[in-house]
């Protein structure tokens, strides 16, 4: 009998003992169990979402997922892709997402915003996807890879009614979020996982807490983070939650003289910076799992029990498939897995109040646009495809000559549709018409619309999108496809059509991209603006180095200080 099989047998015995004890409980205990079932139906805000539990189980070999899966709350998610084929045969993409629902929290916390609000503060009762990650697993090569999608990324199909930030999709349920990712990025999703506040804290607590080094004193009034230390600090689950939620972080550097955190430098990358820290936390968590020496069935069972009650899984992930996945990847280290963030272009529209982005007359706050070909490079790295592979099917993309394209001028820039159609024709696409549509605002993404979910039409849209650079994205909308074409390109304010292989330069079809990089620290910069008065920053990198103020892994044998004492959040 192998070590894994022995572990399964021992864990099974422990589970049976636990089940027997539960069966012997009184009616009062049964009522408590029913209460727990009701709690499983609550959706609370998730931070590292299912990634935490999946990686803990995979990297540590812990839990033997058949028992965990038997305990999970299931949710029906429509539109999940079936078994991968072609170049992606045998691989799976697991979408892991959280919820920002404060109303579902067992205990309200002013630091997160209150569901009912107060006399001086409005209610915070929206439902959004807080952190969105895709875990790609390849059993044939025993490789994992992680792609984070920034929550403020503006996409055409975020909601059933149209464009919005991707985090807004969860309001209409996981089915809509899955549809948005598959339709706008062409990324097939096989499974869905959701984790919440309590679950995250339970994972950390089940491991006995976690140690992280804080090079500087840091503060975030929204997450409650307030670490007054320059040391290796022991964090419990709640304190670790504050670290990974921080996206309005301020820090006290060596040159900071004020003791009031409101006057400290503030990080300006918001969600991108938080993703950077979340990836580092994941590495620290994996090291903690390894240090625990998980594999002891009693320890494993304790971890499983601590995380099972509020996990939400899609209806199609079977117990046997989950167990096989754990057993196949139990020895794989997360430190060896690529952890990338989809590159984006931060957008500031100065025509809106306080620099917010205005789209079709609506104010969407801070947003980000896609960034080709950087996005494609990251997708290739994570999913292991070539530039000519259809990500949805694993089959080769169609030849340009097999794709009919029409082009609509979406900005009002003179002759933009005609120039774009000409550039696409030079690549071999069959262009069938040009026209004009009403601009959505001062700036906008270039959208390659397609009107059928058939694999052939989606592949055609993907081929056209990959022929461009800049803020370019796909979008499913039959009403936007014109002139009998397979796809219709609606031009935006910042893109280029890639040159033919024999040409040295791209055909510019829009305003020049600003050359100023987005500031990465608390300092402010004066970015270059487009002729419209809006700002589209250059692409963010797929990986980012930790900044001097970011928490990180402690040095070996470093003394550990106790966790921060809770302090009121102003």
C-alpha positions in Angstrom: 0.0 0.0 0.0 1.4 3.4 -1.0 1.8 6.3 1.5 -1.2 8.1 -0.2 -3.3 5.0 0.1 -2.4 4.5 3.7 -3.3 8.2 4.3 -6.6 7.7 2.6 -7.4 4.7 4.7 -6.4 6.4 8.0 -8.3 9.5 7.1 -11.3 7.4 6.2 -11.2 5.8 9.7 -11.0 9.3 11.3 -14.0 10.4 9.2 -16.0 7.4 10.2 -15.3 8.1 13.9 -16.3 11.8 13.4 -19.5 10.7 11.6 -20.3 8.3 14.3 -20.0 11.0 16.9 -22.2 13.3 14.9 -24.9 10.6 14.6 -24.9 10.3 18.4 -25.7 14.0 18.9 -28.9 15.1 20.5 -31.6 17.0 18.7 -30.0 20.1 19.9 -26.8 19.0 18.1 -28.9 18.3 15.0 -30.3 21.8 15.1 -26.7 23.1 15.3 -25.9 21.0 12.2 -28.8 22.4 10.4 -27.6 25.9 11.3 -24.2 25.0 9.8 -26.0 23.9 6.6 -27.7 27.3 6.4 -24.3 29.0 6.9 -23.0 27.0 3.9 -25.5 28.8 1.8 -24.1 32.2 2.7 -21.8 33.9 0.3 -19.3 36.2 1.9 -16.4 38.1 0.6 -13.5 35.9 -0.6 -9.9 37.0 -0.7 -7.6 34.4 -2.2 -10.8 32.5 -3.2 -10.6 28.8 -3.9 -6.9 29.2 -4.7 -6.0 29.0 -1.0 -7.7 25.7 -0.4 -6.9 24.1 -3.7 -3.2 24.9 -3.5 -3.0 24.0 0.2 -4.5 20.6 -0.7 -2.4 20.2 -3.8 0.9 21.4 -2.5 0.7 19.7 0.9 -1.1 16.6 -0.2 -3.6 17.4 2.6 -7.2 16.6 3.0 -7.8 13.9 0.5 -10.3 15.9 -1.4 -13.1 13.2 -1.7 -14.1 14.0 1.9 -13.9 17.7 1.3 -15.9 17.5 -1.9 -18.6 15.5 -0.1 -19.0 18.4 2.4 -19.1 21.2 -0.1 -22.0 23.4 -0.9 -22.8 23.1 -4.6 -24.0 25.8 -7.0 -25.3 25.3 -10.5 -23.0 27.0 -13.0 -24.1 26.9 -16.6 -21.8 27.2 -19.6 -18.8 25.3 -18.1 -16.6 23.9 -20.8 -16.3 20.2 -21.2 -13.2 18.0 -21.4 -10.4 19.9 -23.2 -9.4 18.7 -26.6 -6.6 19.3 -29.2 -3.5 20.9 -27.8 -5.2 21.3 -24.4 -6.3 17.7 -24.0 -6.4 16.6 -20.3 -5.9 20.1 -18.9 -8.4 22.0 -16.7 -9.0 25.6 -15.9 -10.5 26.3 -12.4 -12.1 29.7 -11.9 -11.7 30.9 -8.3 -13.6 33.9 -7.2 -14.9 35.7 -4.1 -17.9 37.8 -3.2 -18.0 41.3 -1.8 -21.4 40.8 -0.1 -21.2 42.5 3.3 -24.8 41.6 4.0 -23.9 37.9 4.2 -21.3 38.3 6.9 -22.1 36.7 10.2 -20.7 39.7 12.0 -20.7 43.2 10.5 -17.4 45.0 10.5 -17.3 48.8 9.9 -13.8 48.4 8.4 -15.4 46.5 5.5 -18.5 48.7 5.1 -21.8 47.9 6.8 -24.7 46.2 4.9 -27.3 48.5 6.5 -25.1 51.5 6.7 -25.2 54.1 9.5 -26.5 57.6 10.0 -23.2 58.9 8.6 -22.2 56.1 6.2 -24.2 54.7 3.3 -25.0 51.0 3.1 -22.5 48.7 1.4 -24.7 46.0 -0.1 -23.4 45.3 -3.6 -22.2 41.9 -4.8 -19.0 41.8 -6.8 -16.1 39.4 -7.5 -13.3 40.7 -5.3 -10.4 38.7 -6.6 -10.5 36.5 -9.7 -7.9 33.9 -10.4 -7.7 31.0 -12.9 -5.7 27.9 -11.8 -4.6 25.9 -14.9 -3.7 22.3 -14.2 -2.0 19.9 -16.6 -1.8 16.4 -15.2 0.3 15.1 -18.1 3.1 17.5 -17.3 2.4 17.8 -13.6 2.4 21.6 -14.0 0.3 24.3 -12.4 0.0 27.9 -13.4 -2.0 30.8 -12.1 -3.5 33.8 -13.9 -5.0 36.7 -11.9 -7.5 39.0 -13.6 -7.6 42.5 -12.1 -11.1 43.3 -10.8 -11.3 46.7 -12.5 -10.7 45.4 -16.0 -13.5 46.8 -18.3 -14.9 44.2 -20.6 -17.9 44.0 -23.1 -19.8 41.1 -21.5 -19.2 41.6 -17.8 -23.0 41.6 -17.3 -25.8 40.2 -19.4 -26.8 43.7 -20.2 -23.4 44.8 -21.5 -20.0 46.3 -20.6 -18.8 46.8 -17.0 -15.9 46.0 -14.8 -15.3 42.2 -14.7 -15.9 42.2 -10.9 -19.5 43.4 -11.6 -20.4 40.1 -13.2 -20.8 38.2 -10.0 -23.9 40.2 -9.1 -25.7 38.1 -11.7 -24.2 34.8 -10.4 -21.3 32.6 -11.3 -22.8 31.6 -14.6 -22.5 35.1 -15.8 -18.9 35.5 -14.7 -18.0 32.2 -16.4 -19.7 33.5 -19.6 -17.9 36.8 -19.4 -14.5 35.1 -19.2 -15.2 32.6 -22.0 -16.8 35.1 -24.3 -14.4 38.0 -23.9 -11.1 36.3 -23.4 -11.8 32.9 -25.1 -10.6 31.1 -21.9 -12.6 27.9 -21.3 -13.6 27.2 -17.7 -14.1 23.7 -16.5 -14.8 24.3 -12.8 -15.7 27.1 -10.3 -14.7 27.5 -6.7 -15.6 30.2 -4.2 -14.1 31.0 -0.8 -15.1 33.6 1.8 -13.8 35.7 4.7 -14.4 33.1 7.3 -13.0 30.3 5.2 -9.7 32.1 4.5 -9.2 32.8 8.2 -10.0 29.2 9.1 -7.3 27.9 6.7 -4.7 30.1 8.3 -5.8 29.3 11.8 -5.8 25.6 11.0 -2.2 25.9 10.2 -1.5 27.6 13.5 -1.1 31.0 11.9 1.4 32.3 9.5 4.6 34.4 9.8 5.3 37.4 7.5 8.0 40.0 7.5 7.0 43.7 7.5 9.9 45.9 6.4 8.0 49.0 7.2 5.0 50.1 9.3 1.9 49.8 7.1 -1.7 50.9 7.4 -4.9 50.4 5.4 -8.0 52.0 6.8 -10.3 50.0 4.6 -9.0 46.5 5.4 -8.0 47.3 9.0 -4.3 46.5 8.5 -2.2 48.4 11.0 1.2 46.8 11.7 3.5 49.0 13.8 6.6 46.9 13.3 9.7 46.3 11.3 10.0 42.6 12.0 8.8 39.1 11.3 5.3 39.0 12.7 3.0 36.1 13.6 -0.5 36.6 12.0 -3.7 34.7 12.9 -6.4 34.2 10.3 -8.1 37.6 10.8 -4.8 39.5 10.7 -3.7 37.6 7.5 -7.0 38.6 6.0 -6.2 42.2 6.5 -2.9 41.8 4.7 -4.3 40.2 1.6 -7.3 42.6 1.4 -5.2 45.7 1.5 -5.6 47.8 -1.7 -5.4 51.3 -0.2 -2.1 50.7 1.6 0.0 53.5 3.2 3.4 53.1 4.6 5.9 54.9 6.9 9.2 55.1 5.2 12.5 56.2 6.7 11.9 59.8 5.5 8.3 60.0 6.8 8.1 62.3 9.8 4.4 62.3 10.6 3.0 59.7 13.0 -0.5 60.2 11.5 -0.9 57.5 8.8 -3.3 59.8 6.9 -0.2 61.8 5.9 2.0 58.8 4.9 2.7 58.0 1.2 0.0 56.0 -0.4 0.4 53.2 -2.9 -1.5 54.1 -6.1 -1.6 50.8 -7.9 -4.6 49.6 -5.8 -5.7 46.2 -7.0 -2.6 45.4 -9.0 -0.5 45.9 -5.9 -2.8 43.7 -3.9 -2.5 40.9 -6.4 1.3 41.2 -6.1 1.0 40.8 -2.3 -1.5 38.0 -2.7 0.9 36.0 -4.8 3.6 36.5 -2.2 1.2 35.4 0.5 0.4 32.3 -1.4 4.1 31.4 -1.5 4.4 31.9 2.2 1.3 29.8 2.8 2.7 27.0 0.7 5.9 27.1 2.7 3.8 26.9 6.0 2.0 23.8 4.6 5.3 22.1 3.8 6.7 23.0 7.2 3.6 21.4 8.9 4.6 18.1 7.3 1.0 17.5 6.2 0.3 13.9 5.4 -0.7 12.9 8.9 -4.3 12.0 8.4 -5.4 13.6 11.7 -3.7 16.9 10.8 -5.2 16.6 7.3 -8.7 15.9 8.7 -8.4 19.0 11.0 -7.6 21.2 8.0 -10.4 19.7 5.9 -12.9 20.3 8.7 -11.8 23.9 9.1 -12.4 24.8 5.5 -15.3 22.7 4.3 -18.4 24.5 5.7 -18.6 27.5 3.4 -16.8 26.4 0.3 -18.9 26.6 -2.9 -18.1 24.4 -5.8 -19.8 23.9 -9.2 -22.2 21.0 -9.6 -20.0 19.1 -12.0 -16.8 18.6 -10.1 -17.1 15.0 -8.9 -15.5 13.6 -5.8 -13.4 11.1 -7.7 -12.0 13.8 -10.1 -11.1 16.0 -7.2 -9.4 13.2 -5.3 -7.4 12.2 -8.5 -6.3 15.8 -8.9 -5.0 16.0 -5.4 -3.2 12.7 -5.6 -1.6 13.7 -9.0 -0.4 17.1 -7.7 0.3 16.4 -4.0 4.1 16.8 -4.5 4.0 19.9 -6.7 5.4 23.1 -5.2 3.4 26.3 -5.8 6.8 28.1 -5.8 7.6 26.4 -9.1 4.3 27.5 -10.7 4.1 30.7 -12.8 1.9 33.3 -11.0 1.0 35.9 -13.6 -1.4 38.9 -13.6 -3.1 39.7 -16.9 -1.4 42.9 -18.1 -3.7 45.9 -18.3 -3.7 49.6 -19.2 -4.9 51.8 -16.4 -7.4 54.4 -17.8 -8.2 57.8 -16.4 -10.8 59.9 -18.3 -10.4 63.5 -17.3 -13.8 64.3 -18.8 -15.4 62.6 -15.8 -15.7 63.9 -12.3 -12.5 63.4 -10.3 -10.9 61.7 -13.3 -13.4 58.7 -13.4 -14.1 56.8 -16.6 -17.3 57.8 -18.4 -18.9 55.1 -20.7 -22.1 55.8 -22.5 -22.8 58.6 -20.0 -22.2 56.4 -16.9 -19.5 56.9 -14.4 -17.5 53.7 -13.8 -14.7 55.0 -11.6 -11.2 53.7 -12.0 -11.0 51.1 -14.8 -8.4 49.2 -16.8 -8.3 48.1 -20.4 -6.8 45.0 -22.0 -3.3 45.1 -23.4 -2.4 43.1 -26.5 0.0 41.5 -27.2 1.1 41.4 -23.6 -2.1 39.6 -22.6 -1.6 36.9 -25.2 2.0 36.3 -24.0 0.7 35.8 -20.5 -2.1 33.5 -21.7 0.5 31.5 -23.7 2.7 31.1 -20.6 -0.2 30.0 -18.3 -2.1 27.8 -20.7 0.7 26.4 -22.7 -0.6 27.3 -26.2 0.9 28.8 -29.3 -0.1 32.1 -31.0 -2.0 30.1 -33.6 -4.0 27.9 -31.2 -7.7 28.6 -30.4 -7.7 28.7 -26.6 -11.4 27.6 -26.4 -10.9 24.4 -28.4 -7.2 23.7 -28.5 -7.5 23.5 -32.3 -5.6 25.7 -34.8 -7.1 29.2 -35.5 -8.6 29.6 -39.0 -6.6 31.2 -41.8 -7.3 34.9 -42.3 -8.7 34.2 -45.7 -11.5 32.1 -44.1 -12.7 35.0 -41.9 -15.0 37.8 -43.1 -14.7 41.1 -41.2 -16.5 44.4 -41.2 -15.2 47.5 -39.4 -17.1 50.2 -37.6 -15.5 53.5 -36.6 -16.2 53.8 -32.9 -14.3 57.0 -32.1 -15.1 59.5 -34.9 -11.4 59.7 -35.9 -11.3 60.5 -39.6 -11.2 57.5 -41.9 -10.4 55.1 -39.0 -12.7 52.3 -40.2 -11.4 52.5 -43.8 -7.8 52.5 -42.6 -8.4 49.6 -40.2 -10.2 47.5 -42.9 -7.3 48.1 -45.3 -4.7 47.0 -42.6 -6.7 43.8 -41.9 -7.0 43.1 -45.6 -3.2 43.3 -45.8 -3.1 40.5 -43.3 -5.4 38.3 -45.5 -8.7 38.9 -43.8 -11.7 39.2 -46.1 -13.2 42.7 -45.3 -16.8 43.2 -46.4 -17.9 46.6 -45.2 -17.1 49.7 -43.2 -19.3 52.2 -41.3 -19.7 54.4 -38.2 -21.2 53.9 -34.7 -21.8 56.4 -31.9 -18.6 56.7 -29.7 -19.0 55.3 -26.2 -17.0 58.2 -24.6 -13.7 60.0 -24.8 -11.8 56.7 -24.8 -12.8 53.1 -25.5 -11.5 49.6 -26.1 -11.4 48.1 -29.6 -13.9 45.3 -29.5 -14.0 42.3 -31.9 -17.7 41.4 -31.8 -19.0 38.0 -32.9 -22.6 36.9 -33.1 -22.6 33.1 -32.7 -21.1 30.9 -29.9 -20.2 28.3 -32.5 -16.5 27.2 -32.2 -15.8 28.4 -35.7 -17.1 31.9 -35.2 -15.5 32.3 -31.8 -12.2 31.2 -33.4 -12.6 33.7 -36.2 -13.0 36.5 -33.6 -10.0 35.2 -31.7 -7.9 35.3 -34.9 -8.9 38.9 -35.6 -8.2 40.0 -32.0 -4.8 38.5 -32.1 -4.0 40.4 -35.3 -4.1 43.7 -33.3 -2.1 45.3 -30.4 -3.3 47.7 -27.8 -6.6 47.8 -25.9 -8.3 45.1 -27.9 -10.8 42.5 -26.6 -13.5 40.1 -28.0 -17.2 40.5 -27.3 -20.2 38.4 -27.9 -23.2 40.5 -29.2 -25.1 39.4 -32.3 -26.7 42.9 -32.6 -23.2 44.5 -33.2 -22.2 42.2 -36.1 -22.9 44.0 -39.4 -22.7 43.5 -43.2 -23.1 39.7 -43.0 -19.6 39.3 -41.6 -18.5 36.7 -39.2 -17.1 39.4 -36.9 -17.3 43.2 -36.7 -14.5 45.3 -35.3 -15.6 48.4 -33.5 -12.6 50.6 -33.3 -11.5 52.2 -30.0 -9.1 55.0 -29.1 -5.8 53.1 -28.7 -4.8 50.2 -30.9 -2.8 49.2 -33.9 -3.2 46.5 -36.6 -0.2 44.2 -36.6 1.9 44.4 -39.8 2.2 41.5 -42.3 5.2 39.3 -41.6 7.2 41.0 -44.4 6.5 44.5 -43.0 8.6 46.3 -40.4 6.0 48.5 -38.8 2.4 48.3 -37.7 -0.4 50.3 -39.2 -1.5 52.9 -36.7 -5.2 53.3 -36.5 -5.6 55.4 -33.4 -4.1 58.0 -31.1 -0.5 57.4 -29.9 0.0 55.6 -26.6 1.3 57.8 -23.8 4.8 56.9 -22.8 4.5 57.7 -19.1 4.5 54.6 -16.9 2.0 54.4 -14.1 3.6 55.3 -10.8 4.5 52.3 -8.6 4.9 54.1 -5.3 3.2 56.8 -3.3 4.5 59.6 -5.5 2.3 61.2 -8.2 3.3 61.6 -11.8 2.1 63.9 -14.5 1.1 61.4 -17.2 1.0 62.2 -20.9 -2.6 62.6 -22.2 -4.2 61.5 -25.4 -5.7 64.1 -27.7 -9.1 63.4 -26.1 -7.8 64.5 -22.7 -7.9 61.0 -21.3 -5.0 59.0 -20.1 -4.2 55.4 -21.1 -1.1 54.2 -19.3 1.3 51.7 -20.9 0.8 48.0 -20.1 1.4 46.8 -16.5 3.8 43.8 -16.3 2.6 40.2 -15.9 4.8 39.9 -12.8 5.8 42.6 -10.3 8.6 42.7 -7.8 7.7 43.3 -4.2 8.0 47.0 -3.2 10.1 47.9 -0.1 6.9 48.2 2.0 5.3 44.9 1.0 5.1 42.1 3.6 7.0 39.0 2.5 8.5 35.7 3.7 10.5 36.0 6.9 14.2 35.3 6.8 15.2 31.9 8.1 15.4 31.7 11.9 14.3 35.3 12.3 12.7 36.0 15.7 9.0 36.2 15.5 7.0 39.1 17.1 3.4 38.7 18.2 0.7 39.8 15.8 -0.6 43.4 15.8 -3.0 44.4 18.5 -6.4 45.3 17.0 -6.8 49.0 16.9 -9.9 51.1 15.9 -10.0 52.0 12.3 -10.6 55.8 11.9 
